[in-house]
Amino acid sequence: MALKFTDPMESTSTTRRAVMPQRSDGPENSTPHPARSSHCERVVPPHWHTGHLTIRPGNARAAERLLRSVVPAPATYPALLHAARVLLHNGAPDRTATWCGKLRSQARTPSWATAFRTLRSEALLQLGDLITAEHEAAAAQDAMGTRPASLWLWLAAVRGEVLLAQGRYEEAAAHLDRPAPESGWSGVPWLRAQGRLHLAEGRHQDALDVFSAAARLARRHGTGRLPHLPWRSDIAEALLCSGRGGQARALLIEELAVPALGPRHRAVALRLLATTDTPGRRLRTLARAVDEARRCKDRIELARVMADYAQALDALGDAAGAVFLERATDLAADCGLASYGLQYAG
């Protein structure tokens, strides 16, 4: 398998911009006027990968402005979902969860209500609220069934990730352990979640195959208008589990050079990179990962990084390692994270 990937991003179609300005101080007291119904209003099916003409992945301020000023309506749902995802990508899972809760209650169709609920579940997972994240994903699945397929795959992926973090592997497998669907770009979240299931079960080559399939889709369909998909880190983790540290390190260095990398993905890449460092450099790399995990409010990733930091201190004979391990264990327990969850990437 070729492990050297180029990163040419091809443009894809994006959602139309529909801006209706009005004042708001934020999601808690934002009260947009209801949009007038129209027979000409077209409800497009939801996808995890909606984009926007003007909001770039790193522009969280523009995303927040759009969320405050755009009236929720079928024509604006894709732009609103994209803006909420940009907030999540830039380290604001709390704001993402708040906005998606509001948008779900205002959505006029079950599928779009489910889409906002699914992204809210992603944000809660990042915040380390695994119980509520699983509740949101389960409720959405119960309401939606299996249609539309693109939404079902995304929702199954999110629920599977939450179950994996909790150590509920058999339940996660019920959602993820099946042949890869012929769904193209819409199936990328499902493929990535399936790869993590393979890692949890010790099926490293299967994980590598699935992550590589997702990477091919990312390179073929990705666009600069979407938040970055960290396919290099996914593949690198599978390589590390297979004992191929040199190849993993090369991919992680490439990943960390990506300008659109958000703080959560940077934290994961740094944590994985640290495993390939010399003992003297490992602590510095992990300290950077701690900073990024705190910046994006990812309590689960922070627990993982702190556990690795404790291990690195212990390897150097530093007794402070026991203190950091205790902190990591307490944080993991507070999140409901399984002991294995301290080992693998989010």
C-alpha positions as CSV (number, residue, x, y, z in Angstrom):
1,M,0.0,0.0,0.0
2,A,1.3,3.4,-0.9
3,L,1.5,5.6,2.2
4,K,2.7,8.8,0.6
5,F,-0.4,10.9,-0.2
6,T,-0.6,14.2,-2.0
7,D,-3.2,16.7,-0.9
8,P,-4.8,18.3,-4.0
9,M,-8.2,19.6,-2.9
10,E,-10.8,19.7,-5.6
11,S,-13.8,22.1,-5.2
12,T,-17.3,20.7,-4.8
13,S,-20.6,22.3,-4.9
14,T,-21.6,24.4,-1.9
15,T,-24.7,25.5,-0.3
16,R,-26.3,28.8,-1.4
17,R,-25.9,31.7,1.0
18,A,-29.1,33.0,2.5
19,V,-28.5,35.8,4.9
20,M,-31.2,37.7,6.7
21,P,-29.5,39.9,9.3
22,Q,-30.9,40.7,12.7
23,R,-29.5,41.5,16.1
24,S,-28.5,38.8,18.6
25,D,-26.1,38.4,21.4
26,G,-25.6,34.7,21.0
27,P,-27.4,31.4,20.9
28,E,-29.0,31.8,24.4
29,N,-30.9,34.9,23.5
30,S,-30.9,34.8,19.7
31,T,-34.5,35.1,18.6
32,P,-34.6,35.3,14.8
33,H,-38.0,36.1,13.1
34,P,-39.5,33.0,11.6
35,A,-39.0,32.7,7.9
36,R,-42.1,32.8,5.7
37,S,-43.1,29.5,4.2
38,S,-43.0,29.2,0.4
39,H,-44.0,26.5,-2.0
40,C,-40.7,27.2,-3.8
41,E,-38.6,26.4,-0.8
42,R,-36.5,23.4,-1.5
43,V,-35.5,21.1,1.3
44,V,-32.1,19.6,0.4
45,P,-31.2,16.3,2.2
46,P,-28.7,16.8,5.1
47,H,-25.1,15.7,4.9
48,W,-22.2,15.9,7.3
49,H,-20.2,17.7,4.7
50,T,-22.1,20.8,3.8
51,G,-19.9,23.8,2.8
52,H,-20.2,27.5,2.4
53,L,-19.0,30.0,-0.2
54,T,-17.5,32.5,2.2
55,I,-16.9,30.8,5.5
56,R,-13.5,29.1,5.5
57,P,-12.7,26.4,8.0
58,G,-10.6,28.6,10.2
59,N,-13.0,31.5,10.4
60,A,-14.9,30.9,13.6
61,R,-16.0,34.5,13.9
62,A,-17.7,34.5,10.5
63,A,-19.4,31.2,11.4
64,E,-20.7,32.7,14.6
65,R,-21.9,35.8,12.8
66,L,-23.8,33.6,10.3
67,L,-25.4,31.6,13.1
68,R,-26.6,34.9,14.7
69,S,-27.9,36.5,11.6
70,V,-29.4,33.8,9.4
71,V,-33.0,32.8,9.9
72,P,-33.4,29.0,10.1
73,A,-35.3,27.8,7.0
74,P,-34.9,24.9,4.6
75,A,-32.8,27.0,2.2
76,T,-30.4,28.0,5.0
77,Y,-30.0,24.7,6.9
78,P,-26.8,23.6,5.0
79,A,-25.1,27.0,5.7
80,L,-26.1,26.8,9.4
81,L,-24.9,23.2,9.8
82,H,-21.6,24.2,8.2
83,A,-21.2,27.2,10.4
84,A,-21.8,25.1,13.5
85,R,-19.2,22.5,12.3
86,V,-16.7,25.3,11.8
87,L,-17.2,26.3,15.4
88,L,-16.5,22.7,16.5
89,H,-13.5,22.5,14.3
90,N,-12.0,25.6,15.8
91,G,-12.3,24.5,19.4
92,A,-15.8,25.7,20.5
93,P,-17.8,22.4,21.2
94,D,-19.8,24.2,23.9
95,R,-21.0,26.8,21.5
96,T,-21.6,24.2,18.9
97,A,-23.8,22.1,21.3
98,T,-25.8,25.2,22.2
99,W,-26.4,26.3,18.7
100,C,-27.3,22.8,17.5
101,G,-29.8,22.3,20.3
102,K,-31.5,25.5,19.3
103,L,-31.5,24.7,15.6
104,R,-32.8,21.2,16.2
105,S,-35.8,22.6,17.9
106,Q,-36.5,25.0,15.1
107,A,-35.9,22.6,12.2
108,R,-39.0,22.0,10.1
109,T,-38.1,18.5,8.8
110,P,-37.2,15.4,10.8
111,S,-34.1,14.8,8.8
112,W,-32.6,18.2,9.4
113,A,-33.6,18.1,13.1
114,T,-31.6,14.8,13.2
115,A,-28.7,16.4,11.4
116,F,-28.4,19.2,14.0
117,R,-28.9,16.7,16.8
118,T,-26.1,14.5,15.4
119,L,-23.6,17.4,15.3
120,R,-24.6,18.2,18.8
121,S,-23.7,14.7,19.8
122,E,-20.3,15.1,18.2
123,A,-19.8,18.3,20.2
124,L,-20.8,16.6,23.5
125,L,-18.4,13.8,22.7
126,Q,-15.6,16.3,22.4
127,L,-16.7,17.9,25.7
128,G,-16.5,14.6,27.4
129,D,-20.2,14.3,28.2
130,L,-20.5,10.8,26.9
131,I,-23.8,10.0,28.6
132,T,-25.6,12.9,26.9
133,A,-23.8,12.4,23.6
134,E,-25.0,8.8,23.5
135,H,-28.6,9.8,24.5
136,E,-28.7,12.4,21.7
137,A,-27.4,9.9,19.1
138,A,-29.7,7.1,20.3
139,A,-32.8,9.4,20.2
140,A,-31.9,10.6,16.8
141,Q,-31.5,7.0,15.5
142,D,-34.8,6.0,17.0
143,A,-36.6,9.0,15.3
144,M,-35.0,8.5,11.9
145,G,-34.7,4.8,11.2
146,T,-32.4,4.2,8.3
147,R,-33.4,7.0,5.8
148,P,-31.9,9.0,4.3
149,A,-28.8,6.7,4.0
150,S,-26.3,9.6,4.0
151,L,-27.7,10.8,7.3
152,W,-28.0,7.4,8.8
153,L,-24.3,6.6,8.1
154,W,-23.2,9.8,9.8
155,L,-25.4,9.2,12.8
156,A,-24.3,5.5,13.1
157,A,-20.7,6.7,13.1
158,V,-21.2,9.2,15.9
159,R,-23.1,6.8,18.0
160,G,-20.4,4.1,17.4
161,E,-17.7,6.5,18.4
162,V,-19.4,7.3,21.6
163,L,-20.0,3.7,22.4
164,L,-16.3,2.9,21.7
165,A,-15.2,5.7,24.1
166,Q,-17.4,4.0,26.8
167,G,-15.8,0.6,26.1
168,R,-19.1,-0.8,24.8
169,Y,-17.5,-2.6,21.9
170,E,-20.2,-5.1,21.1
171,E,-22.8,-2.4,20.9
172,A,-20.5,-0.3,18.7
173,A,-19.9,-3.3,16.4
174,A,-23.7,-3.6,15.9
175,H,-23.6,-0.2,14.3
176,L,-20.2,-0.4,12.5
177,D,-19.0,-3.9,11.9
178,R,-20.4,-4.6,8.5
179,P,-19.2,-4.4,4.9
180,A,-18.2,-0.8,3.9
181,P,-21.2,0.9,2.2
182,E,-21.0,2.1,-1.4
183,S,-21.8,5.7,-0.3
184,G,-18.9,7.7,-1.5
185,W,-18.1,10.9,0.4
186,S,-21.2,10.6,2.6
187,G,-19.8,7.4,4.2
188,V,-16.5,8.9,5.4
189,P,-17.5,9.4,9.1
190,W,-18.8,5.8,9.1
191,L,-15.5,4.5,7.6
192,R,-13.4,6.4,10.2
193,A,-15.6,5.1,13.1
194,Q,-15.3,1.5,11.7
195,G,-11.5,2.0,11.6
196,R,-11.5,2.9,15.2
197,L,-13.5,-0.2,16.0
198,H,-10.9,-2.3,14.2
199,L,-8.2,-0.7,16.3
200,A,-10.1,-1.3,19.5
201,E,-10.4,-5.0,18.6
202,G,-6.7,-5.2,17.6
203,R,-7.4,-5.7,13.9
204,H,-4.7,-3.3,12.8
205,Q,-4.5,-4.2,9.1
206,D,-8.3,-3.9,8.8
207,A,-8.1,-0.5,10.4
208,L,-5.4,0.5,8.0
209,D,-7.4,-0.6,5.0
210,V,-10.5,1.3,6.1
211,F,-8.6,4.5,6.9
212,S,-6.9,4.3,3.6
213,A,-10.3,4.1,1.8
214,A,-11.5,7.1,3.7
215,A,-8.3,9.0,2.8
216,R,-8.9,8.3,-0.9
217,L,-12.4,9.7,-0.6
218,A,-11.0,12.8,1.2
219,R,-8.5,13.5,-1.5
220,R,-11.0,13.0,-4.2
221,H,-13.9,15.0,-2.7
222,G,-12.4,17.3,-0.2
223,T,-12.7,21.1,-0.5
224,G,-11.0,24.0,1.2
225,R,-14.5,25.2,2.3
226,L,-14.9,22.2,4.6
227,P,-13.1,21.6,8.0
228,H,-10.0,19.5,7.6
229,L,-10.4,15.7,7.6
230,P,-7.4,14.3,9.5
231,W,-6.9,11.2,7.4
232,R,-3.1,11.2,7.8
233,S,-3.5,10.9,11.6
234,D,-5.9,8.1,11.2
235,I,-3.5,6.1,9.0
236,A,-0.6,7.0,11.2
237,E,-2.3,5.6,14.3
238,A,-2.9,2.3,12.5
239,L,0.7,2.2,11.4
240,L,1.9,2.9,14.9
241,C,-0.2,0.0,16.2
242,S,1.4,-2.2,13.5
243,G,4.9,-1.2,14.6
244,R,5.7,1.0,11.6
245,G,6.7,4.1,13.4
246,G,8.9,5.7,10.7
247,Q,6.0,5.8,8.2
248,A,3.6,7.0,10.8
249,R,6.0,9.9,11.8
250,A,6.3,11.1,8.2
251,L,2.5,11.3,7.8
252,L,2.1,13.1,11.2
253,I,4.7,15.7,10.2
254,E,2.7,16.3,7.0
255,E,-0.5,16.5,9.0
256,L,0.9,19.1,11.4
257,A,2.0,21.3,8.4
258,V,-1.6,21.5,7.1
259,P,-2.7,25.2,7.6
260,A,-6.4,24.3,8.2
261,L,-5.6,21.9,11.0
262,G,-7.9,22.7,14.0
263,P,-6.8,22.4,17.7
264,R,-8.4,19.1,18.3
265,H,-6.8,17.4,15.3
266,R,-3.5,19.1,16.2
267,A,-3.7,17.7,19.7
268,V,-4.2,14.2,18.4
269,A,-1.4,14.5,15.8
270,L,1.0,15.8,18.5
271,R,0.1,13.0,20.9
272,L,0.7,10.4,18.2
273,L,3.9,12.1,17.1
274,A,5.3,12.0,20.6
275,T,5.3,8.2,20.5
276,T,7.9,8.4,17.7
277,D,10.1,11.0,19.5
278,T,13.2,10.4,21.5
279,P,12.6,10.4,25.3
280,G,14.1,13.8,25.6
281,R,11.7,15.4,23.0
282,R,8.6,13.4,24.0
283,L,7.7,15.6,26.9
284,R,7.9,18.8,24.9
285,T,5.7,17.4,22.2
286,L,3.1,16.1,24.7
287,A,3.1,19.5,26.5
288,R,2.1,21.1,23.2
289,A,-0.6,18.5,22.8
290,V,-1.9,19.3,26.3
291,D,-2.2,23.0,25.3
292,E,-4.1,22.2,22.1
293,A,-6.5,19.8,24.0
294,R,-7.2,22.4,26.5
295,R,-7.7,25.0,23.8
296,C,-10.4,23.0,22.1
297,K,-12.0,21.9,25.4
298,D,-11.6,18.2,24.5
299,R,-11.6,16.5,27.9
300,I,-11.3,13.0,26.4
301,E,-8.2,13.9,24.4
302,L,-6.8,15.8,27.4
303,A,-7.1,12.6,29.5
304,R,-5.3,10.6,26.8
305,V,-2.5,13.1,26.5
306,M,-2.0,13.3,30.2
307,A,-1.8,9.5,30.4
308,D,0.9,9.5,27.8
309,Y,2.6,12.4,29.6
310,A,2.6,10.3,32.8
311,Q,4.1,7.3,31.0
312,A,6.8,9.5,29.5
313,L,7.7,10.9,32.9
314,D,7.8,7.4,34.4
315,A,10.1,6.2,31.6
316,L,12.5,9.0,32.6
317,G,12.4,7.9,36.3
318,D,10.4,11.0,37.3
319,A,8.1,10.3,40.2
320,A,5.7,13.0,39.1
321,G,4.4,10.5,36.5
322,A,2.1,9.0,39.2
323,V,0.5,12.4,39.8
324,F,-0.3,12.9,36.1
325,L,-1.6,9.4,35.7
326,E,-4.0,9.9,38.7
327,R,-5.2,13.2,37.1
328,A,-5.7,11.4,33.7
329,T,-7.6,8.5,35.3
330,D,-9.8,10.9,37.3
331,L,-10.6,12.9,34.2
332,A,-11.3,9.7,32.2
333,A,-13.6,8.4,34.9
334,D,-15.5,11.8,35.0
335,C,-16.1,11.5,31.3
336,G,-17.1,7.9,31.4
337,L,-14.1,7.0,29.2
338,A,-13.1,3.3,29.2
339,S,-9.6,2.4,30.2
340,Y,-8.8,1.5,26.6
341,G,-10.0,4.9,25.5
342,L,-6.9,6.4,27.1
343,Q,-4.8,4.6,24.5
344,Y,-6.4,5.3,21.1
345,A,-7.0,8.6,19.2
346,G,-10.2,10.5,19.0
